[in-house]
Amino acid sequence: MTDMEQIKKRKSDHIEFLNADTGVFVSAAHTFGTDAMLLADFAAPKRKDKACDLGTGCGIIPLLWFRDKLCASVDGVELQEQAFLQFQKSIAYNHAESVLTAYHLDLKEAPEVLPNGAYDLVTMNPPYKAAGAGIKSEAAHAQIARHEIYCTLDDIAKTAFKLLKFGGRFCVCIRPERLSEALAAMEKQRIEPKRLRLVAKNKDCPPWLCLLEGRSGGKRGMTVLPNLFLYEPDGTESEELRRITGAYAETSQKEGE
């Protein structure tokens, strides 16, 4: 392998540390953003929960929970092979095999492989754009991640309902313009929307993300939580964002010094 090939490999497949002990393998095609960290925090799993993250990508949400010693077990389902392999690599690196399991599956097929009615929590950071909406990303991996090419919100809710225990929770993050679709998809599958939180850059900006929780077989009634603002008026990170990204941000800062 030439020096240039080695450099390209490091850039395309390298480890980022979520704290001093926990690492996640990322690549140019499969990495993670603030939205995944916000969803992991919003879902707030309990230590004894059995959880499943659909469309897990590089496995960032399961790995964040593993770092924080949350969940008795987490199954991550991913369609794209490269992302699945990255997640597997991270599981091995962190010696997390007793807690985390990666599945190379189309999420629509997950109920045929995973135990139905067994999960306390199911999460997903779904494609933000509906099929045919907007300009498609050029790269195939980006199209799958951002557009409803292989699954719809209805598909996601249907799978979540099959996997969840009665009373189990389903948490997603979605763009505001698709909130009504997400609510309808949940209700269609008897997952009652129970918690909603809007995320905005600051107090002067409209929300760009919705964090939504539904409960399988839940009663009517949804709580709308105070907005989550990422930045203060002076541009500094909000106290809540610092709490959510804290260990990762601190580790990243030390690595950059």
C-alpha positions as CSV (number, residue, x, y, z in Angstrom):
1,M,0.0,0.0,0.0
2,T,1.4,3.4,-1.0
3,D,1.7,6.3,1.4
4,M,-1.2,8.1,-0.4
5,E,-3.4,4.9,-0.1
6,Q,-2.6,4.7,3.6
7,I,-3.6,8.4,4.1
8,K,-6.8,7.8,2.2
9,K,-7.6,4.7,4.3
10,R,-7.0,6.7,7.5
11,K,-9.4,9.4,6.3
12,S,-12.0,7.0,5.1
13,D,-11.9,4.6,8.0
14,H,-10.7,5.8,11.4
15,I,-11.7,5.7,15.0
16,E,-13.2,8.6,17.0
17,F,-13.4,8.4,20.7
18,L,-16.6,8.9,22.6
19,N,-14.7,9.1,25.8
20,A,-11.3,7.9,26.9
21,D,-12.4,4.2,26.6
22,T,-15.0,3.9,23.9
23,G,-14.3,4.3,20.2
24,V,-16.5,4.3,17.1
25,F,-15.1,3.5,13.6
26,V,-16.3,6.1,11.1
27,S,-15.7,6.8,7.4
28,A,-16.4,9.5,4.9
29,A,-19.5,7.5,3.9
30,H,-20.7,6.4,7.3
31,T,-20.1,8.8,10.2
32,F,-22.5,10.6,12.7
33,G,-23.8,14.0,13.5
34,T,-25.4,15.9,16.3
35,D,-28.9,14.6,15.5
36,A,-27.8,11.0,16.5
37,M,-26.4,12.2,19.8
38,L,-29.6,14.2,20.5
39,L,-31.7,11.1,19.7
40,A,-29.6,8.9,21.9
41,D,-30.0,11.3,24.8
42,F,-33.7,11.9,24.2
43,A,-34.5,8.2,24.2
44,A,-33.1,7.9,27.7
45,P,-32.9,4.1,28.0
46,K,-32.8,2.4,31.4
47,R,-29.9,0.1,32.4
48,K,-32.0,-3.0,32.2
49,D,-33.6,-2.2,28.8
50,K,-33.4,-4.4,25.7
51,A,-33.1,-2.0,22.8
52,C,-32.9,-2.0,19.1
53,D,-31.6,0.7,16.8
54,L,-32.9,0.5,13.3
55,G,-30.7,1.9,10.5
56,T,-27.9,2.1,13.0
57,G,-25.2,3.2,10.5
58,C,-21.8,3.1,12.1
59,G,-23.5,2.1,15.4
60,I,-23.2,5.5,17.1
61,I,-26.4,5.3,19.1
62,P,-25.7,1.8,20.6
63,L,-22.1,2.8,21.2
64,L,-23.2,5.9,23.1
65,W,-25.4,3.8,25.3
66,F,-22.6,1.3,25.8
67,R,-20.3,4.1,26.8
68,D,-22.8,5.3,29.4
69,K,-23.5,1.8,30.7
70,L,-27.2,2.0,29.6
71,C,-29.2,-1.0,28.3
72,A,-28.7,-4.7,29.1
73,S,-28.4,-5.3,25.4
74,V,-28.7,-3.3,22.1
75,D,-29.2,-4.8,18.6
76,G,-28.2,-2.6,15.7
77,V,-29.8,-3.2,12.3
78,E,-28.1,-1.8,9.2
79,L,-28.7,-2.4,5.5
80,Q,-25.5,-0.9,4.1
81,E,-22.6,-3.4,4.3
82,Q,-19.8,-0.9,4.9
83,A,-21.6,0.7,7.8
84,F,-22.5,-2.8,9.2
85,L,-18.8,-3.8,9.0
86,Q,-17.7,-0.6,10.8
87,F,-20.2,-1.3,13.6
88,Q,-18.9,-4.8,13.9
89,K,-15.3,-3.5,14.1
90,S,-16.3,-1.1,16.8
91,I,-18.0,-3.8,18.8
92,A,-14.8,-5.9,18.7
93,Y,-12.6,-2.9,19.5
94,N,-14.7,-2.1,22.6
95,H,-15.0,-5.7,23.7
96,A,-18.8,-5.1,23.7
97,E,-20.0,-8.4,22.3
98,S,-21.9,-9.2,25.5
99,V,-24.0,-6.1,25.1
100,L,-24.0,-5.0,21.4
101,T,-24.9,-7.1,18.3
102,A,-24.8,-6.0,14.7
103,Y,-27.3,-7.3,12.1
104,H,-26.9,-6.8,8.4
105,L,-30.5,-6.6,7.5
106,D,-33.2,-4.6,5.7
107,L,-35.2,-3.2,8.6
108,K,-38.4,-4.5,7.0
109,E,-37.0,-8.0,7.4
110,A,-35.9,-7.4,11.0
111,P,-39.1,-9.0,12.5
112,E,-38.3,-12.2,10.7
113,V,-34.9,-12.4,12.4
114,L,-35.2,-10.5,15.7
115,P,-37.5,-11.6,18.6
116,N,-41.0,-9.9,18.2
117,G,-42.5,-8.2,21.3
118,A,-39.2,-8.4,23.1
119,Y,-37.8,-4.8,23.1
120,D,-38.3,-2.1,25.7
121,L,-37.0,0.5,23.3
122,V,-36.6,0.9,19.5
123,T,-35.0,3.9,17.9
124,M,-34.3,5.2,14.5
125,N,-32.7,8.3,12.8
126,P,-34.6,7.8,9.6
127,P,-34.1,9.3,6.1
128,Y,-35.2,12.9,6.3
129,K,-36.6,13.2,2.8
130,A,-39.6,11.4,1.3
131,A,-39.1,9.4,-1.9
132,G,-38.9,11.8,-4.8
133,A,-38.6,14.9,-2.6
134,G,-35.8,17.4,-3.2
135,I,-32.5,16.8,-5.1
136,K,-31.1,13.4,-4.6
137,S,-27.6,13.0,-3.2
138,E,-25.1,11.8,-5.8
139,A,-23.6,9.0,-3.8
140,A,-25.6,5.8,-3.3
141,H,-24.9,5.6,0.4
142,A,-26.0,9.2,0.9
143,Q,-29.2,8.5,-1.1
144,I,-30.1,5.6,1.2
145,A,-29.4,7.5,4.3
146,R,-31.2,10.7,3.3
147,H,-34.1,9.6,1.0
148,E,-36.8,6.9,1.5
149,I,-35.3,4.5,-1.1
150,Y,-35.5,1.3,0.9
151,C,-38.0,2.2,3.7
152,T,-40.8,4.7,4.5
153,L,-42.0,6.1,7.8
154,D,-44.8,3.5,7.6
155,D,-42.3,0.7,7.2
156,I,-40.3,1.9,10.2
157,A,-43.3,2.2,12.4
158,K,-44.6,-1.2,11.4
159,T,-41.3,-2.8,12.2
160,A,-41.0,-1.0,15.5
161,F,-44.5,-2.1,16.6
162,K,-43.6,-5.8,15.9
163,L,-40.4,-5.6,17.9
164,L,-41.7,-3.7,20.9
165,K,-43.2,-5.0,24.0
166,F,-46.6,-3.7,24.9
167,G,-45.8,-0.4,26.5
168,G,-42.4,-0.3,24.8
169,R,-41.1,3.0,23.5
170,F,-40.3,4.1,19.9
171,C,-38.1,7.2,19.5
172,V,-37.2,8.9,16.2
173,C,-35.8,12.3,15.1
174,I,-37.4,13.9,12.0
175,R,-37.5,17.2,10.2
176,P,-40.4,19.5,11.2
177,E,-42.0,19.3,7.7
178,R,-42.4,15.6,8.1
179,L,-43.7,15.6,11.7
180,S,-47.4,15.1,10.7
181,E,-46.3,12.0,8.6
182,A,-44.4,10.6,11.5
183,L,-47.4,11.1,13.9
184,A,-49.7,9.4,11.4
185,A,-47.3,6.5,10.8
186,M,-47.1,5.8,14.6
187,E,-50.9,6.0,15.1
188,K,-51.5,3.7,12.2
189,Q,-49.4,1.1,13.9
190,R,-51.0,1.6,17.4
191,I,-47.9,3.5,18.7
192,E,-49.3,6.5,20.6
193,P,-47.2,9.7,20.3
194,K,-46.3,10.6,23.9
195,R,-43.4,13.1,23.9
196,L,-42.3,15.8,21.5
197,R,-39.3,18.1,21.7
198,L,-38.3,20.6,19.0
199,V,-34.6,21.4,18.5
200,A,-33.5,24.9,17.2
201,K,-30.1,26.4,16.6
202,N,-30.9,29.3,19.0
203,K,-34.0,31.2,20.3
204,D,-34.1,33.3,17.1
205,C,-34.2,30.4,14.7
206,P,-37.1,28.0,13.8
207,P,-36.7,24.4,14.8
208,W,-34.8,22.2,12.4
209,L,-35.3,18.8,14.2
210,C,-38.1,17.1,16.1
211,L,-37.5,14.4,18.7
212,L,-40.5,12.2,19.0
213,E,-41.4,9.3,21.3
214,G,-44.3,6.9,20.9
215,R,-45.5,4.1,23.2
216,S,-46.9,0.8,21.9
217,G,-50.5,0.5,23.0
218,G,-50.2,3.8,24.9
219,K,-53.2,6.0,26.0
220,R,-54.0,9.3,24.3
221,G,-52.1,12.3,25.4
222,M,-48.8,13.9,24.3
223,T,-46.4,16.1,26.3
224,V,-44.6,18.8,24.4
225,L,-41.3,19.5,26.1
226,P,-39.5,22.9,26.2
227,N,-37.4,23.6,23.1
228,L,-33.8,22.5,23.0
229,F,-31.5,25.3,21.9
230,L,-28.1,24.3,20.8
231,Y,-26.4,27.7,21.0
232,E,-26.6,30.9,23.2
233,P,-27.1,34.3,21.5
234,D,-23.4,34.9,21.6
235,G,-22.7,31.7,19.6
236,T,-21.4,29.6,22.4
237,E,-22.8,26.1,23.0
238,S,-25.8,25.9,25.3
239,E,-25.4,24.2,28.7
240,E,-27.7,21.4,27.5
241,L,-25.7,20.7,24.3
242,R,-22.5,20.6,26.4
243,R,-24.1,18.0,28.6
244,I,-25.2,15.9,25.7
245,T,-21.9,16.0,23.8
246,G,-19.7,16.5,26.8
247,A,-17.5,13.4,27.0
248,Y,-17.2,13.2,23.2
249,A,-16.5,16.9,22.8
250,E,-13.9,16.9,25.5
251,T,-12.1,13.8,24.1
252,S,-12.2,15.3,20.5
253,Q,-10.7,18.6,21.8
254,K,-7.8,16.8,23.6
255,E,-7.1,14.8,20.4
256,G,-6.9,18.0,18.4
257,E,-4.5,19.7,20.7
